Amino acid sequence: MVKAQVIGGLLAVLGLTACGTAGQSGGGGAGPTASPSAVGTLEQGFKVGLLLPESKTARYEKFDRPYITQDIKSLCPKCQVVYDNANQDPNLQQEQVDSMLTNGVKILILDAVDAKAIAASVKKASDQGALVVAYDRLAGGPIDAYTSFDNIQVGKMQGQALLDAIKAGGDPKRGPIVMINGSPTDPNAGDFKKGAHSVLDGQVDIGKEYDTPDWSPDQANVEANGAFTALGADKVVGVYSANDGMAGGIAKAMQNSGVKPGTPLTGQDAELAAIQRILIGTQTMTIYKPIKPEASNAAQMAVNLAIGKKPASTGTVDNGTSNAIPAQIITPIVVTKQNIKDTVVKDGFWKVAEICTGAAQTACAAAGLG
């Protein structure tokens, strides 16, 4: 198996060590025969628990949940998907895992709110004979499989896009930048931060930097306002935002504080509002993470594990509790005004009719979306 780097920010959050990494892959077919390690069969069906972390980010309810549910039903028509959303509450998510185990769920697809806090629940699931697919975030505990994106690469892409945009306006050290990172309890946030710093350190002056609890757009707005006041809004030459939700709060702060129009601002998740901001020029870029293949990977891994079949993977990860966890890692995509049509629109992630509304209508025509 090919060895490579594994998501480095996890080292800080979960004390992880690298065992290898995976590239994008299809899931492989699920066979009908159960092995002694199986928790169910395709003929009889079984319950699949789906635990998502929050609903403020549009992707989870609009894409992840329906994609995974549809794929599970396609692979196992008699299976039942049991769904819960933790609304960014790690304690609630632990209770939801307990409830699912009590309800006889033996295979979980888990996107953890807090990677460390959920480890005890993952162990409890394992102790009760349940299997766990870590989805989007590599949680602690005895995980059986994992699928996500190359999160350090996400941060590098964000950092490079920000640096390029700042350089287009002159000396990248002509003024300070502000970095607003994601939640310190999310290992992905550590990866994004590490990737961005690997590009930006030494190239720009980082005037203020924050780790934002719960990825809160409101808190990001407060942090940005404070940074602009301290540094001088007219002196700031760029803002790193780890995701689009926070970028929305930051964009408002930039406008209200008097930051120069067109000052570069990053994002991630290709949210509709972010695509519109990119078109009108109040956000520079976002990261598009094709959710369909990630959801398909998770569904296939879950079904394979449930019937006792080894899940397909192209590499492994180690979360400090389990080593050689089968993993499938997907490459993210940078979206700018120039390639909206060829990325999120082409994939059907957003329709032109959804994007080209309100203030974005005029900009859509200029971008060839009208």
C-alpha positions as CSV (number, residue, x, y, z in Angstrom):
1,M,0.0,0.0,0.0
2,V,1.4,3.4,-1.0
3,K,2.5,5.5,2.0
4,A,2.1,9.3,2.2
5,Q,1.3,12.1,4.6
6,V,-1.8,11.9,6.8
7,I,-3.8,14.9,7.8
8,G,-1.3,16.7,10.0
9,G,-3.5,18.9,12.2
10,L,-4.9,15.7,13.8
11,L,-1.5,15.2,15.4
12,A,-2.1,18.2,17.6
13,V,-5.7,17.5,18.4
14,L,-5.7,13.7,18.8
15,G,-2.1,12.9,19.1
16,L,-2.1,11.0,15.9
17,T,0.7,9.5,13.9
18,A,0.8,8.9,10.2
19,C,0.4,5.5,8.8
20,G,-0.4,6.4,5.2
21,T,-3.0,8.2,3.3
22,A,-5.6,7.5,0.6
23,G,-6.5,8.9,-2.7
24,Q,-10.0,9.2,-4.2
25,S,-11.6,5.9,-4.9
26,G,-14.9,4.2,-5.6
27,G,-16.2,2.0,-2.9
28,G,-16.3,-1.4,-4.7
29,G,-19.3,-3.7,-4.7
30,A,-20.8,-5.2,-1.6
31,G,-21.3,-8.9,-1.6
32,P,-24.4,-10.6,-0.3
33,T,-22.7,-13.1,2.0
34,A,-22.0,-12.2,5.6
35,S,-18.8,-13.3,7.4
36,P,-18.5,-14.2,11.1
37,S,-17.6,-10.5,11.8
38,A,-20.8,-9.2,10.1
39,V,-23.5,-7.3,12.0
40,G,-26.2,-7.8,9.3
41,T,-27.0,-9.1,5.9
42,L,-28.3,-7.5,2.7
43,E,-31.2,-10.0,2.6
44,Q,-32.6,-9.0,6.0
45,G,-31.3,-5.5,6.1
46,F,-30.0,-3.6,9.1
47,K,-30.0,-0.2,10.8
48,V,-27.4,2.4,9.7
49,G,-26.9,5.3,12.1
50,L,-26.0,8.6,10.5
51,L,-24.8,11.3,12.9
52,L,-24.0,14.7,11.5
53,P,-22.5,17.5,13.5
54,E,-24.6,20.6,12.8
55,S,-27.1,22.3,10.5
56,K,-25.7,25.9,10.2
57,T,-23.5,24.8,7.4
58,A,-25.8,24.2,4.4
59,R,-24.1,21.1,3.1
60,Y,-25.2,18.7,5.9
61,E,-28.9,18.8,5.4
62,K,-28.9,19.7,1.7
63,F,-26.3,17.3,0.5
64,D,-24.7,14.9,3.0
65,R,-27.8,13.5,4.6
66,P,-29.8,12.9,1.4
67,Y,-26.8,11.5,-0.6
68,I,-25.8,9.1,2.1
69,T,-29.4,8.0,2.7
70,Q,-29.9,7.4,-1.0
71,D,-26.7,5.5,-1.4
72,I,-27.5,3.3,1.6
73,K,-30.9,2.5,0.2
74,S,-29.4,1.7,-3.2
75,L,-26.8,-0.7,-1.8
76,C,-29.2,-2.2,0.8
77,P,-32.9,-1.7,0.0
78,K,-34.0,-3.3,3.2
79,C,-31.7,-1.2,5.4
80,Q,-33.1,1.6,7.6
81,V,-31.1,4.9,8.1
82,V,-31.5,6.3,11.6
83,Y,-30.6,10.0,11.6
84,D,-29.5,12.5,14.2
85,N,-27.9,16.0,14.0
86,A,-26.0,17.2,17.1
87,N,-26.5,21.0,16.4
88,Q,-22.8,21.6,17.3
89,D,-23.3,20.1,20.8
90,P,-20.8,17.3,21.6
91,N,-22.7,16.2,24.7
92,L,-25.9,15.8,22.6
93,Q,-23.9,13.8,20.0
94,Q,-22.8,11.4,22.7
95,E,-26.4,11.0,23.8
96,Q,-27.4,10.3,20.2
97,V,-24.8,7.6,19.9
98,D,-26.1,6.0,23.1
99,S,-29.7,6.2,21.8
100,M,-28.7,4.5,18.6
101,L,-26.9,1.7,20.3
102,T,-29.9,1.2,22.5
103,N,-32.0,1.1,19.4
104,G,-30.0,-1.8,18.0
105,V,-27.9,0.2,15.5
106,K,-24.7,-1.8,14.8
107,I,-23.1,0.4,12.1
108,L,-22.6,4.1,12.5
109,I,-21.5,6.8,10.0
110,L,-20.2,9.5,12.4
111,D,-19.2,13.1,11.7
112,A,-17.9,14.2,15.1
113,V,-18.6,17.6,16.6
114,D,-15.6,17.2,18.9
115,A,-13.1,14.6,17.8
116,K,-11.7,14.0,21.3
117,A,-15.0,14.1,23.2
118,I,-16.6,11.5,21.0
119,A,-13.8,8.9,21.6
120,A,-15.5,7.4,24.6
121,S,-18.7,6.9,22.7
122,V,-16.8,5.3,19.8
123,K,-15.3,2.9,22.3
124,K,-18.7,2.1,23.8
125,A,-20.0,1.3,20.3
126,S,-17.0,-1.0,19.7
127,D,-17.5,-2.7,23.0
128,Q,-21.1,-3.4,22.1
129,G,-20.1,-4.9,18.8
130,A,-21.0,-1.9,16.6
131,L,-18.8,-0.6,13.8
132,V,-18.0,3.1,13.1
133,V,-17.2,4.9,9.8
134,A,-15.6,8.3,10.6
135,Y,-17.1,10.7,8.1
136,D,-15.4,14.0,7.1
137,R,-13.6,14.2,10.5
138,L,-11.3,11.5,11.9
139,A,-12.7,11.0,15.4
140,G,-10.9,9.4,18.3
141,G,-11.6,5.8,19.5
142,P,-11.6,2.5,17.6
143,I,-12.7,3.6,14.2
144,D,-13.2,1.0,11.5
145,A,-13.0,3.2,8.4
146,Y,-12.6,6.8,7.4
147,T,-13.4,9.1,4.4
148,S,-12.7,12.8,4.0
149,F,-10.8,15.3,2.0
150,D,-7.1,16.2,2.0
151,N,-7.5,18.8,4.6
152,I,-4.0,20.1,4.7
153,Q,-4.2,20.6,1.0
154,V,-7.4,22.6,1.6
155,G,-5.4,25.0,3.8
156,K,-2.6,25.2,1.3
157,M,-5.0,26.0,-1.5
158,Q,-6.6,28.7,0.6
159,G,-3.3,30.1,1.6
160,Q,-2.0,30.2,-1.9
161,A,-5.1,31.8,-3.3
162,L,-4.9,34.5,-0.6
163,L,-1.2,35.1,-1.2
164,D,-1.7,35.3,-5.0
165,A,-4.5,37.8,-4.6
166,I,-2.5,39.9,-2.1
167,K,0.6,39.9,-4.4
168,A,-1.6,41.0,-7.3
169,G,-2.0,44.3,-5.4
170,G,1.7,44.8,-4.6
171,D,4.1,43.9,-1.9
172,P,2.5,41.1,0.2
173,K,4.0,42.6,3.3
174,R,2.7,46.1,2.7
175,G,0.2,45.6,5.4
176,P,-1.1,43.0,7.9
177,I,-3.5,40.1,7.3
178,V,-6.0,38.6,9.7
179,M,-6.4,34.8,10.1
180,I,-9.7,33.5,11.4
181,N,-9.4,29.7,11.8
182,G,-12.1,27.2,12.6
183,S,-13.1,25.5,15.9
184,P,-10.2,24.2,18.1
185,T,-12.3,21.0,18.8
186,D,-12.4,20.1,15.1
187,P,-9.3,18.3,13.9
188,N,-10.0,19.4,10.3
189,A,-9.6,23.0,11.5
190,G,-6.1,22.2,12.7
191,D,-5.3,20.8,9.3
192,F,-6.6,23.8,7.4
193,K,-4.6,26.1,9.7
194,K,-1.4,24.1,9.3
195,G,-1.8,24.0,5.5
196,A,-2.5,27.8,5.3
197,H,0.5,28.6,7.5
198,S,2.8,26.4,5.4
199,V,2.1,28.8,2.5
200,L,1.7,32.1,4.3
201,D,4.4,32.1,7.0
202,G,7.3,34.4,6.0
203,Q,5.4,35.7,3.0
204,V,2.9,38.0,4.8
205,D,2.6,39.7,8.1
206,I,-0.1,38.1,10.3
207,G,-1.4,40.9,12.4
208,K,-4.1,39.0,14.3
209,E,-5.1,35.3,14.4
210,Y,-8.1,33.6,16.1
211,D,-9.4,30.1,16.6
212,T,-13.2,30.4,16.4
213,P,-15.3,28.2,18.7
214,D,-18.0,26.2,16.8
215,W,-17.1,27.9,13.5
216,S,-19.4,30.6,14.6
217,P,-20.1,33.3,11.9
218,D,-21.1,35.7,14.6
219,Q,-17.9,35.2,16.6
220,A,-15.9,35.5,13.4
221,N,-17.6,38.9,12.9
222,V,-16.6,40.0,16.4
223,E,-13.1,38.8,15.9
224,A,-12.7,40.5,12.6
225,N,-14.1,43.8,13.9
226,G,-11.7,43.7,16.8
227,A,-8.8,42.9,14.5
228,F,-9.6,45.7,12.1
229,T,-9.9,48.2,14.9
230,A,-6.5,47.1,16.4
231,L,-4.7,47.0,13.1
232,G,-6.4,49.8,11.2
233,A,-9.0,48.7,8.7
234,D,-7.4,50.7,5.9
235,K,-4.1,48.9,6.4
236,V,-5.4,45.3,6.3
237,V,-4.4,43.6,2.9
238,G,-6.1,40.3,3.3
239,V,-8.2,38.0,5.5
240,Y,-8.0,34.2,5.8
241,S,-11.3,32.6,6.7
242,A,-11.3,28.9,7.2
243,N,-14.8,28.5,5.8
244,D,-17.7,30.3,4.1
245,G,-19.9,30.6,7.1
246,M,-17.3,32.6,8.9
247,A,-16.5,34.5,5.7
248,G,-20.0,35.8,5.7
249,G,-19.6,37.3,9.1
250,I,-16.1,38.6,8.2
251,A,-17.4,40.2,4.9
252,K,-19.9,42.2,6.9
253,A,-17.2,43.3,9.3
254,M,-15.0,44.3,6.4
255,Q,-17.7,46.4,4.9
256,N,-18.7,48.0,8.2
257,S,-15.2,48.7,9.4
258,G,-14.0,50.4,6.2
259,V,-11.7,47.7,4.9
260,K,-10.8,48.6,1.3
261,P,-13.3,47.1,-1.2
262,G,-11.8,44.1,-3.0
263,T,-9.5,43.1,-0.1
264,P,-8.9,39.3,-0.5
265,L,-11.0,37.0,1.6
266,T,-10.9,33.2,1.5
267,G,-13.5,30.5,2.3
268,Q,-14.4,26.9,2.1
269,D,-17.5,24.7,1.4
270,A,-18.8,26.4,-1.8
271,E,-21.9,27.7,0.1
272,L,-24.4,29.5,-2.1
273,A,-23.9,32.8,-0.3
274,A,-20.1,32.5,-0.8
275,I,-20.5,31.8,-4.6
276,Q,-22.6,35.0,-4.8
277,R,-20.0,36.9,-2.8
278,I,-17.3,35.7,-5.2
279,L,-19.3,36.9,-8.1
280,I,-19.9,40.4,-6.7
281,G,-16.3,40.7,-5.4
282,T,-16.6,40.6,-1.6
283,Q,-15.0,37.1,-1.4
284,T,-12.0,35.9,-3.4
285,M,-12.4,32.1,-3.5
286,T,-13.9,29.1,-1.8
287,I,-13.0,25.4,-1.7
288,Y,-15.4,23.0,-3.3
289,K,-15.4,19.6,-1.8
290,P,-17.5,17.3,-3.9
291,I,-19.8,15.8,-1.3
292,K,-21.3,13.1,-3.6
293,P,-18.1,10.9,-3.8
294,E,-17.5,11.4,0.0
295,A,-21.1,10.3,0.8
296,S,-20.8,7.4,-1.6
297,N,-17.6,6.3,0.0
298,A,-19.2,6.4,3.5
299,A,-22.2,4.5,2.4
300,Q,-20.2,1.8,0.7
301,M,-17.8,1.5,3.6
302,A,-20.7,1.2,6.1
303,V,-22.5,-1.5,4.1
304,N,-19.3,-3.5,3.4
305,L,-18.4,-3.4,7.1
306,A,-21.9,-4.4,8.2
307,I,-21.9,-7.5,6.0
308,G,-18.4,-8.5,7.1
309,K,-16.6,-7.4,3.9
310,K,-13.4,-5.4,4.0
311,P,-14.1,-1.8,2.8
312,A,-12.3,-0.7,-0.3
313,S,-9.6,1.9,0.4
314,T,-6.4,3.3,-1.2
315,G,-4.6,3.9,2.1
316,T,-4.7,4.0,5.9
317,V,-4.7,6.4,8.7
318,D,-4.0,6.1,12.4
319,N,-5.9,8.0,15.0
320,G,-3.9,7.0,18.0
321,T,-6.3,4.3,19.1
322,S,-6.7,2.4,15.9
323,N,-3.9,1.9,13.4
324,A,-4.2,1.0,9.7
325,I,-7.8,2.4,9.5
326,P,-9.0,1.9,5.9
327,A,-9.3,5.4,4.4
328,Q,-10.4,7.2,1.2
329,I,-9.3,10.8,0.8
330,I,-10.7,13.0,-1.9
331,T,-8.9,16.0,-3.5
332,P,-10.6,19.4,-3.1
333,I,-11.0,22.0,-5.8
334,V,-10.4,25.8,-5.7
335,V,-13.4,27.9,-7.0
336,T,-13.0,31.4,-8.2
337,K,-15.2,33.7,-10.3
338,Q,-13.5,32.2,-13.4
339,N,-14.5,28.6,-12.9
340,I,-17.9,28.7,-11.1
341,K,-19.6,27.4,-14.3
342,D,-17.1,24.5,-14.7
343,T,-17.2,23.3,-11.1
344,V,-20.2,23.8,-8.8
345,V,-22.7,24.5,-11.7
346,K,-21.4,21.7,-13.9
347,D,-21.6,19.2,-11.0
348,G,-25.1,20.3,-10.2
349,F,-24.0,21.4,-6.7
350,W,-25.8,24.7,-7.4
351,K,-28.1,25.7,-10.2
352,V,-27.6,29.0,-12.1
353,A,-31.2,29.9,-11.1
354,E,-30.1,29.6,-7.4
355,I,-26.9,31.6,-7.8
356,C,-28.1,34.4,-10.0
357,T,-30.5,36.2,-7.7
358,G,-30.4,39.5,-5.9
359,A,-27.2,41.4,-6.1
360,A,-25.5,38.6,-8.0
361,Q,-27.7,38.9,-11.1
362,T,-25.6,41.5,-12.9
363,A,-22.3,39.8,-11.9
364,C,-23.7,36.4,-13.2
365,A,-24.0,37.8,-16.7
366,A,-20.4,39.0,-16.7
367,A,-19.2,35.6,-15.5
368,G,-21.1,33.8,-18.3
369,L,-23.8,32.5,-16.0
370,G,-26.7,34.7,-17.1
